[in-house]
Structure formats: structure tokens, C-alpha cells
Amino acid sequence: MARLLSRTRLNRRKFMAGVALAGASAAPLPTDAANAAASAGSPDAARPSALRPTAAVAAAETGTPQASVQAGGAPSSDFMVDVIKSLDIDYVPCNPAQSFRGLHESLIDYGGNKKPEFLTCTHEEASVAMAHGYFKIAGKPLLVLCHGTVGLQHAAMAIYNAWCDRVPVIVMGGTDLDASKRPPGVPTFHSAQDINALVRDFTKWDDQPVSLQHFAQSFVRAYKLAMTPPHEPVMIALDCGLQEQALHDRSKLTIPRYVPTAPPQGDMNAVREAARLLAAAERPVIIADKYARTADGVKFLVQLAEALQAPVIDQKGRMNFPNTHHLFQNGRAQALLKEADVILGLELADYWGTVNGYIDNGENDGAGLQESHIKPSAKLISISSVTLNTKSNYQDFQRFQVVDVDMAGDAQATLPALIEAVKQALPTNRTGNIEARGAAMKKAWTDARDRTRQAASYAWDASPISTARMAMEVYAQIKDLDWSSVGGDRQLSSWPSRLWPMDKHYHHIGGPGGYGIGYNAPAAVGAALANRAQGRFSINFQPDGDMMFGPGVLWTAVKHQIPLLSVMHNNRGYHQESMHVQRMSSRRNRVASLGKDIAPVGTRLENPTIDYAKLASSMGMWSAGPITDANELAPALKKAVQVVKAGEPAMVDVVTQPR
Amino acid sequence: MRMCVIIAGLVFGLNVGQEVASAASAEHGKTAFIQNGCWQCHGTMGQGSIMTSGGKRLAPDPLPWETFSAFVRSSNRAMPPFSEKILSDNDLADIYAYLLSIPKPPDTASIPLLKE
């Protein structure tokens, strides 16, 4: 490492040292330092609580950055750009940082700021979440650059969300490894021996390349691993010296060719056993969570479900199954599971939680009620690539659930074989039974649809505005467009997923994965960016609490002209926590303290309320609201839709019912 | 007293919503519904949510008073029990009056946004 960094690093360091010394000799002594020096001999003199930085540190951190001195040759980071470009990465969302200034400069000047193009972000958590949302629409990972220490700590929550949601993000963190040469002060605060350790528990792989050839191998390997199911984020530590050293002979370096890895498929013996069980079942149920990686996944699941006329419960980790299909039976999930004799789980994040119930009522010494939701004789089948993950610290793998047929493999890749095996296993004398099952499902689907509409009608004219009304007012404005819902909708009782016809893979993109707040707004912007290339209209129902974790992403959307309609689900609180604290108060037989609010102290975003329309407009975004009368929604939404169709983001702030 | 009136209304099979839910008690009941946190899971009009109340709604047409009040006092499900110490009998009766006062929604067939 030292050998690699020696010559050009020395030149840069000598140059910086020269600047520092010159600054020190020319600048007056900082006042605090002078006071400290004068009082050193006086024990009674008050000492300042903190010293100002020395002139050398101040010059290094606040002065005009000086150009690196290259001892001939090209900047090494130009080669890094060649490596990055070989993988056809579209964008680099990032907040700028000194520790990757070499690569930054190469990307925009040598690389022409195209493929990838820089996206200016105001927080690293937003950078990663934008990449998260982008992948869910485009199916391609983005590169995120950040300071390896402070920036990576900002980014960590979003990386954890991506890990839990099985989304690839290529994260690179700048760090200055050579302690004897890096500038003192801030750059040293921003360096660490092993920056990757911070996120190692929730990244699939990481590396710290020490040469340019090593970088090329690491970057292509990182991309390849991230893109092999189960998709996960990866991390590369990028040394400042390696970026800024001179490259004298480019011809000695090679860029490995990227060849996608075929996704792992379930073992064929297990596939046949699963097919046998499903074909013989009287009441099979299929449950899908983070299953459909692409539109093909939806197509395969329709084929399997139709072959069996089996109901499908879509847990919405992805858009897995059309809610317009008669076998979509989310509304009867508990009843179907209770009667099921065979249950097929496809990429379930929580199999135990799917087949068991948990009631948070404080019983069992606080553990709550835990009860099985299925028959003891029910056979469980699982196809999941997450079995191939081997991290153990964070508990995203959930409780252990015994299953009868367990396949370590990507469910989408396995389904074509399972469909064929099921067709072969189906006895001809069961055709009538299966058709009858399908007829019953059609009636159940129609009945459920009617019940959902009826449920939506309650509080239809309420103020605060009902979430069902808000969802349908929005749908009325976009239903004739090629739309894509890019935010989560669980917080508004899943009304869009329940009432809007969703039959395309991009009609919704699932949730955050790790439920870390601060995902929704930037992920929606990232997904909208991907939709922009397809000419699609992006709509995001934006929770207010999530918005306030990183409102700066609104500015990013405006700056980069990312068309997105954000409709605020403004219930003026961290509502989940309102309910939790209320539950604790009542369980403990105490009156919940509300202060001046309408829910327990510490859980409301009121007194004062937040004006999200002004927040958006302060960043150059078209906005309207706050709207409290449902009859005022349509005119505002109509205008907002026109703004978005013209290629700009817009926001409508709606004051809503809690859920 | 108010509770007695309510129960009497149920017993005699009267139109409970109209007879029992006096304007005063329903009005105070709405305030109590908010202050005691009922709205958090059930919505301000008792409409409920699949996310917070298992899809169950409180209004219109609430449960009979006996069932309703017994559940509030002794629930052992996700909803915690509300004892008399934290929710008085009068407030509970007023909350019930508020729920009785909530009108039926328009027929879905009459809501253009909920049609096919």
C-alpha cells in the first residue's frame, strides 16, 4: 500500500504542506490560540472551552482547494471512470465530499457527466434511498459515493433498508488511509482503518482495493454480487491516494468483462416434491412477498396460480400478482390460511409472521399472545434466496419457521420449473375440482371488491380527509395515464393497492424493507427518475413524518427535473408511535399525557403544524395546500398533474385521517 | 344517567341513534373520542382501518351498548382496556352517543369515484 501511494501522494502532500506553512506565516495568530499562549503561565486565567483550528488546518479545510500535482501521466481516477462506465450505470446520487474529490472530478470532466450522471443530494441517506427506488423500477443499480465515515454513517440507515428489501446499491466511501500523509484535522476525522465495518452486517460483500487493477476487479465483482439474487447492497472503500495518484501506463490495466450470474434455482427434487403436494392439495394457498423481480415474475405467478386455481396472497414486497385477477385474494388472507392444507411461500420476509398471529396485549409476561393461524397438518413450502445470506447480527431474517419443503433459490428463477412440474403432477381426474375452486374464487373476488368499496365509503366526506377519498381523488386524475405508484401505501390503509387496478409490475414498488423512516421521499424520487426514461407518470403518497427526515430531496427533484406528484399524507404525527404510547398508557391504567396536542406527548407534528406546500415551494417546487376539505382536492390535483406531465415535480399537501 | 337512557333506548327497541344521542352528549363524546385516543386506531368518524383496527369500524351502527362498553372495559386483544380510572362512565356514554350520531355514508353507487 505504501509503495503504491508513495510518489504522487508525496507530491500532493508537499504541496499542501507548503500552502499550510505559507498560510501560517502570513496569517495573524488566531485569537483563541494567542489567548491560550498568553495565559499558559497564569493558572487563574480562564481557559477557552475549545481552541480554534490552527492556521494550517484552517487553510487546508477552508481555503481554495489546490489542484493535485501529477508527476506526469493521467489521473488514476480516470481509469476508475472507465471501469464504472463499463457497467452502464446511469446515475451517481451523492452529496459531494473531499474524500472522493479525485473520482468526482474525473466523472464530470473526463467522463463527461454522462453514464453515470451526477445527482446532487443533500444527505447521504437520500442518495442511497434514491438508488433503492431507482432499482425497483429500472432493475439497474446506481453508484452512491459518500465520505467513508461521516457520510457513510448518514447513509447507513438507507443501506439497511436496501439490505432488508434485497435491493442492490453500489456504495463507495472515500477514506484517506495513509496516516502519515493525509492532511490533519477534518480529513483525518473523516478517515478510518476499516470504513466498511460500519455496514458489513448489512452488505453482501465489501472490499478496499489497494491498486487500480484491484479496483477494477473489486468494482466488477461488487456489481456482479449485488446483481445476483438475493440482490443486496455492496460496499467499496476508496482510498484518496489511489484516486489521485498518477497513472503512467494504462495499457497494463484491464477491465474485467461483466457477465451476469445466473440466479440460483431450487433443487429439482425439491421442486417435484413441492409440485406433488400442490397438485394433491384441496386448499392450496400461494403467498408472495419480495418475489417478482421483473414483469416475468408476475407472468409466471399467474401461470402457476391458474394451473392450480389457487388463491394468491400478495404481501406487496413487490408487485407480484394483478389485483384484477380473480385469484388475487388478499381480502381473505386469514380465512384462507386457516383452511389451507398446502402453503407455498415465495420470498417471504417473515414466514413465521405469515402463518402465526401475534397480539401485542402484554400477556405472557409481556410477550403478547402468539397463536398459530394454520392447521397443524398443513404442509409448508418455501422458495427463498435469502437462505443463501449468512449474516447474523441484524435480525431481518425474522423468527425461525419450520417448513416441509425448503428451497434455497430464487423463487422467480424457480417458478418455470415448478409450473411444469405442477402440470405434470396434476391428475386428470381432479380437473373438475380445480375448476370448481376457480369458480369459488371468482365469486369471492367480486364479493371482496364490493366490501372494499363499501369500506372506502365510510368517512367519505370527513375532515381531516379520509385516506380512501384521497386515494380515489388522485386516481381520478391519473387513471388514463401510464402511471406508477412509487411510494408505500400501507400508511394509508393500502387504499391504492386495494382500489386501483394494478396489473403491471411498475404499478407499485413495495416498501422500504427495514422500515427505517426517511426512505419514502427519496426512494420515490429515485423511482420517478427511472420512470422518467419510460415516459411514465409517477405518483407518491408521502407520509409527513418520513418527509421531515430528509426534505432536501424535494430540492434534488426540482434541480434534476424529475417529474413526480407527491401527495402528502399529512396526519400531523408519528402516528404509529401515538398508538404505541397510548396502548402503554391504557395498559398501565394511566391517562396518556397529551400536552397541548391530541395524542401522547412526543408523537405529534403539531403546535406548530408544518406547511408542506411552503416547504416545497421554498425549494422551487409547484405546490398546493394544506387542503382540509375533500371537495377542494380535485382542482388542486388537476393542476398538479399538469405540472408533472410537463416534466416537473409537484406537491399537494392533504391533511388526512390517521390511516 | 346518560348511560341509563341509552340502555333504555336499546331495551325498548327505539331508534337508538335518534332518541339517545342528544346533541350535547354527542358533542362532548366527540371531544372525549379524541382526547382518549380512540381516533388514533378508529379514525375520527369510527371508520376504522385494516392497518389499525383489523378493518373493523365503530360507526355507523355501533355494537349494542352492552357489548361495546364491556369490550372497552375488558379488552384483552390489541386494543388495551380503558378502566373507569382513565375513562369515566359518563365519557364512555358520551362517546357512544357520538358514535350513534355518525350518519351512514352515501351509497357507493352514488359515489362516482367508487364506481367501476
Interface residues (C-beta under 8 A of the other chain):
Chain A: I359 D360 N361 G362 E363 D450 R453 Q454 A455 A456 S457 Y458 A459 W460 A462 P464 S466 T467 R469 M472 E473 Y475 A476 R490 Q491 S493 S494 L499 H575 S578 M579 Q582 R583 S585 S586 R587 N589 R590 V591 A592 L594 I598 A599 P600 Q657 P658 R659
Chain B: I34 Q35 G37 W39 Q40 C41 G43 T44 M45 Q47 G48 S49 I50 M51 T52 G55 R57 P60 N76 R77 A78 M79 P80 P81 F82 S83 K85 I86 P105 P106 D107 T108 I111 L113 L114
